[in-house]
Amino acid sequence: MAGAAEWRGQLGGQPAYRVANIRAANLAGLIEAARARGTDPERWFAAAGLRTAICADPDGRLSYANVVAIVQEALREFPDAPLGLEAAARLTLPSLGVLGFSLMAAPDLTAAARVGEQYYPAAGALTDVRCFVRNGELVLEGIERFAEPALQRFLCEKLFGSALVVVRALAGADYRPLRLELRYGEPSCVADYHRYFACPIRFNAPADRLYSDPAILRRRIATHSASAHAESLRLLQARLPPPSEHDDVVEALRAWLRPRLGRNPRIADAARELRIGERTLRRRLADAHSSFRALHDELRAERAQVLLGDPRCSVAAAALELGYSDERELRRAYKRWTGSAPRGRAMPA
């Protein structure tokens, strides 16, 4: 990477505060950190009307507003803890899914950085980044999407802590940044910062930046595989497009409905658990061109196709899980959804 080369990873356009376009899996490390501290993270997620299970759902999405509510609850319980660092330390490349495997298969750090740039939105990061070489130093700069002073420390810890984990996983454990500069004041947990980054740290700086020797970009990656890299890039394009812009309340309702598909869920119960008025919930669904019944039906259709695509699952078992009174009712619904009977399972005469 020559001269003042620069790349930028961010969601297209101005990110919306209540648009659910952040991969929920991004907070999986925070859940693990909470449990390591002996606390139940469900309380934190309840502040956003969510359950921690959304982070295990590959399709789970959060809005920035959701993240703010969850992290604020976490910091209320542990105000002086470096929760962002603790979450970042639990990151592994496989936890990034296809993106992580593509990074592992890249030939060197330059190629890996370009993959990260191109598919950064699909990775569902919490902050935007700018990466460039200036005055002989490689600079990674974090850029907050919204002014949330209460979250600034957590987001910087998470971003730069994760960057350290990724670079060391790809280039070797001997990687050391040159220095770290942060806009906020020195926290009480500063000793944790020095242990984690093992480099000079400047607080009350003009920008949030991690500096490295640009020679790191030439490091070869031991797990490089040309064929695996090409295949993973193909999968990234097919499976990890930029997240669609869904209303965060609708996404929360999806997460609430999924484990209740066969339990005759009611909108009044959903509204109460999501901490929103029933009329407001109906209006948000209407704004998304949907309804409670339509969303329930859509999720049952998705689940039915998964269940009935498994030859070990009988139609009767699928009907029971999805809340249908008998096989015939499920078969009729399946034909309405797909236009045909379940594959290999003829409709009764």
C-alpha atoms as one frame of an Amber mdcrd trajectory, in Angstrom:
protein
   0.000   0.000   0.000   1.847   3.041  -1.243   1.748   6.732  -0.375  -1.331
   8.111   1.322  -3.454   5.134   0.390  -6.772   5.149   2.205  -9.831   3.003
   2.498 -13.043   3.522   4.376 -15.590   1.012   5.638 -19.081   2.206   6.505
 -22.723   1.599   5.822 -23.933   3.381   2.722 -25.355   6.842   3.314 -26.151
   8.425   6.652 -26.829   5.595   9.116 -30.255   5.786  10.731 -30.469   5.557
  14.514 -33.445   3.197  14.594 -32.701   1.120  11.492 -31.813  -2.487  12.360
 -28.643  -2.939  10.299 -26.096  -4.115  12.898 -25.419  -7.849  13.208 -26.626
  -8.908  16.634 -23.710 -11.354  16.855 -21.533  -8.294  17.378 -22.592  -8.251
  21.033 -21.895 -11.952  21.631 -18.594 -11.064  23.300 -20.403  -8.732  25.685
 -22.701 -11.596  26.686 -19.678 -13.805  27.412 -18.018 -11.005  29.371 -21.148
 -10.586  31.486 -21.300 -14.278  32.319 -17.600 -14.303  33.171 -18.379 -11.562
  35.691 -21.171 -13.685  37.156 -24.069 -11.520  35.997 -27.061 -12.257  33.780
 -26.929 -10.235  30.521 -30.631 -10.876  29.869 -31.349  -7.807  32.017 -29.268
  -5.656  29.704 -31.031  -6.886  26.575 -34.436  -6.504  28.221 -33.817  -2.738
  28.213 -34.141  -2.920  24.417 -37.059  -5.362  24.538 -34.787  -8.193  23.373
 -33.321 -11.490  24.551 -29.687 -12.545  24.307 -30.760 -15.349  21.953 -30.861
 -12.810  19.118 -27.049 -12.816  19.141 -27.020 -16.511  18.219 -29.333 -15.901
  15.253 -27.269 -15.385  12.057 -30.079 -13.188  10.733 -30.462 -11.220  13.977
 -30.164  -7.469  13.547 -29.979  -4.578  16.010 -30.403  -0.862  15.547 -27.968
   1.632  16.998 -30.732   2.548  19.452 -30.840  -1.093  20.597 -27.079  -1.135
  21.131 -27.226   2.092  23.128 -29.937   0.706  25.429 -28.087  -2.584  25.990
 -24.632  -1.105  26.571 -25.958   1.626  28.852 -27.498  -1.063  31.069 -24.192
  -2.951  31.089 -22.241   0.174  32.040 -24.781   1.037  34.703 -23.943  -2.274
  36.380 -20.175  -2.094  35.761 -19.361   1.612  35.270 -15.597   1.285  35.733
 -15.005  -2.008  33.911 -13.353  -2.170  30.467 -16.328  -4.078  29.036 -15.385
  -3.214  25.453 -11.949  -4.781  25.896 -13.442  -7.804  27.637 -15.872  -8.286
  24.734 -13.139  -7.788  22.115 -10.811 -10.279  23.804 -13.394 -12.994  23.155
 -13.447 -12.367  19.413 -12.225 -15.145  17.119 -11.939 -15.066  13.351 -14.437
 -17.944  12.920 -16.958 -15.923  14.940 -16.984 -13.453  12.032 -18.390 -16.201
   9.823 -17.466 -16.254   6.143 -15.723 -12.899   6.536 -13.399 -14.377   9.149
 -12.527 -17.346   6.947 -11.870 -15.003   4.019  -9.449 -12.993   6.146  -7.673
 -16.193   7.182  -7.367 -17.316   3.549  -6.022 -13.967   2.263  -2.376 -13.911
   1.108  -1.251 -10.976   3.274  -2.481  -8.203   5.555  -2.963  -5.809   2.627
  -5.404  -8.205   0.961  -7.096  -8.909   4.280  -7.556  -5.177   4.882  -9.195
  -4.793   1.486 -11.578  -7.654   2.206 -12.422  -6.067   5.527 -13.086  -2.753
   3.822 -15.363  -4.174   1.141 -17.429  -6.317   3.491 -17.254  -4.103   6.555
 -21.028  -3.334   6.463 -21.813  -7.041   6.335 -19.660  -7.550   9.428 -22.118
  -5.334  11.273 -19.574  -3.179  13.071 -20.675  -0.616  15.640 -18.428   2.196
  14.406 -17.148   3.406  11.055 -13.431   3.370  10.324 -10.865   5.159   8.234
  -7.516   3.543   7.519  -4.584   5.350   5.907  -0.811   5.707   5.852   0.515
   9.096   6.989   4.038  10.191   7.894   5.260   6.631   7.652   2.618   5.251
  10.024  -0.439   3.082   9.425  -3.445   4.716  11.093  -6.762   3.107  12.016
  -9.258   5.796  13.009 -12.609   5.112  14.640 -15.517   7.377  13.713 -18.669
   7.325  15.813 -21.954   7.243  13.929 -23.880   9.226  16.508 -22.881  11.445
  19.405 -23.253   9.090  22.364 -20.690  10.229  24.974 -21.764   7.512  27.408
 -20.811   4.836  24.863 -17.632   6.393  23.484 -15.282   4.466  25.759 -17.016
   1.124  25.172 -17.059   1.585  21.381 -13.369   2.529  21.224 -12.393  -0.379
  23.456 -14.416  -2.731  21.256 -13.063  -1.376  17.955  -9.369  -1.166  18.787
  -9.433  -4.246  21.011 -10.965  -6.256  18.151  -8.448  -4.852  15.652  -5.625
  -6.057  17.883  -7.132  -9.555  18.089  -7.647  -9.790  14.315  -4.159  -8.564
  13.371  -2.470 -10.872  15.866  -4.542 -13.824  14.665  -3.490 -13.134  11.071
   0.046 -11.807  11.410   1.322 -13.315  14.644   1.220 -12.675  18.371   4.338
 -10.471  18.169   2.360  -7.590  16.607   2.503  -4.464  18.775   0.876  -1.142
  17.860   3.050   1.975  18.009   0.592   3.954  20.124  -3.090   4.524  20.843
  -4.781   7.932  20.974  -8.253   8.418  22.467 -10.466  11.495  22.713 -11.803
  10.738  26.177 -10.104  11.192  29.525  -8.093   8.535  31.323 -10.457   5.924
  32.819 -10.008   4.287  36.198  -9.276   0.993  34.404  -6.278   2.471  32.539
  -4.036  -0.343  33.799  -6.167  -2.785  31.792  -5.523  -0.687  28.684  -1.756
  -0.850  29.151  -1.859  -4.612  29.721  -4.054  -5.146  26.667  -2.383  -2.875
  24.098   1.188  -2.857  25.487   1.950   0.499  23.857   1.969   4.210  24.788
  -1.561   5.598  25.226  -2.585   9.251  24.990  -5.950  10.376  26.347  -7.810
  13.627  25.550  -6.424  13.378  22.014  -8.062  15.079  18.997  -9.115  11.753
  17.416  -9.520   8.058  18.236  -6.629   6.372  16.425  -4.464   3.269  16.621
  -1.016   3.646  15.014   1.051   0.781  13.603   4.167   0.177  11.543   2.934
  -0.080   7.912   5.356  -2.962   7.369   2.673  -5.101   9.024   0.691  -4.870
   5.768   3.354  -6.980   4.035   3.045  -9.824   6.526   2.094 -13.092   4.858
  -0.801 -15.006   6.386   0.122 -18.578   7.328  -3.363 -19.935   6.605  -3.460
 -18.476   3.072  -5.234 -20.547   0.445  -5.905 -19.077  -2.999  -8.819 -21.415
  -3.699 -10.370 -20.943  -0.244  -9.962 -17.173  -0.530 -11.703 -17.100  -3.913
 -14.505 -19.342  -2.657 -15.000 -17.306   0.510 -15.207 -14.086  -1.510 -17.876
 -15.692  -3.670 -19.798 -16.722  -0.562 -19.433 -13.252   0.932 -21.028 -11.712
  -2.116 -23.833 -14.270  -2.123 -24.523 -14.537   1.596 -23.397 -11.323   3.206
 -24.894  -8.408   1.315 -25.200  -5.124   3.200 -27.977  -5.553   5.778 -31.406
  -4.413   4.679 -32.949  -1.501   6.510 -35.595  -2.935   8.813 -37.334  -1.077
  11.609 -35.731  -2.127  14.903 -39.112  -2.741  16.554 -40.114  -5.090  13.730
 -36.783  -6.911  14.079 -37.331  -7.211  17.833 -40.791  -8.624  17.153 -39.298
 -11.188  14.762 -36.878 -12.286  17.475 -39.755 -12.492  19.987 -41.949 -14.520
  17.617 -39.409 -17.128  16.471 -39.449 -19.271  19.652 -43.247 -18.871  19.949
 -44.418 -19.793  16.452 -46.544 -22.697  17.648 -47.859 -21.127  20.862 -50.617
 -18.919  19.440 -48.703 -15.692  20.166 -50.725 -12.511  20.726 -49.776  -8.988
  19.778 -50.757  -7.741  23.242 -48.193 -10.077  24.836 -45.542  -9.025  22.317
 -46.171  -5.327  22.934 -45.897  -5.811  26.691 -42.573  -7.681  26.462 -41.174
  -5.232  23.913 -42.183  -2.344  26.175 -44.206  -0.601  23.503 -47.890   0.268
  23.195 -50.006  -2.148  21.166 -51.280   0.651  18.922 -47.715   1.849  18.363
 -46.614  -1.678  17.483 -49.446  -2.018  14.959 -48.481   1.331  13.428 -44.791
   0.361  13.157 -45.811  -2.880  11.456 -48.057  -0.977   9.055 -45.202   1.415
   8.264 -43.146  -1.662   7.369 -46.015  -2.857   5.101 -46.770  -5.783   7.377
 -49.006  -6.879  10.250 -48.682  -9.128  13.281 -50.514 -11.961  11.533 -48.536
 -11.559   8.302 -45.212 -11.555  10.153 -46.209 -14.626  12.162 -47.229 -16.378
   8.940 -43.986 -15.370   7.224 -41.862 -16.804  10.033 -43.907 -20.005  10.140
 -43.378 -20.375   6.397 -39.609 -19.964   6.805 -39.487 -22.491   9.628 -41.739
 -24.952   7.803 -39.421 -25.016   4.809 -36.466 -25.743   7.095 -38.304 -28.515
   8.951 -39.808 -30.146   5.877 -36.503 -29.958   4.044 -35.177 -32.438   6.604
 -36.224 -36.000   5.661 -36.020 -36.980   9.339 -38.820 -34.559  10.249 -42.358
 -35.804   9.646 -45.160 -33.513   8.543 -46.930 -34.320  11.816 -43.919 -33.213
  13.872 -43.600 -30.005  11.865 -47.314 -29.290  12.285 -47.008 -29.743  16.053
 -44.008 -27.401  16.331 -45.680 -24.719  14.211 -49.008 -24.848  16.025 -51.204
 -26.466  13.371 -54.013 -28.749  14.474 -53.098 -31.529  12.049 -51.012 -32.447
   9.006 -53.668 -31.380   6.510 -53.732 -27.844   7.860 -49.952 -27.541   7.525
 -49.993 -29.048   4.023 -52.599 -26.517   2.906 -50.590 -23.664   4.412 -47.390
 -24.936   2.804 -49.035 -25.104  -0.600 -50.340 -21.557  -0.118 -46.843 -20.336
   0.704 -44.889 -22.210  -1.962 -47.443 -23.262  -4.571 -46.628 -26.955  -4.112
 -46.792 -29.736  -1.554 -43.750 -30.430   0.648 -41.109 -32.010  -1.568 -41.488
 -35.749  -1.760 -44.654 -35.653   0.332 -47.763 -35.710  -1.784 -50.908 -33.921
  -0.720 -53.602 -36.342   0.450 -56.432 -36.937  -1.986
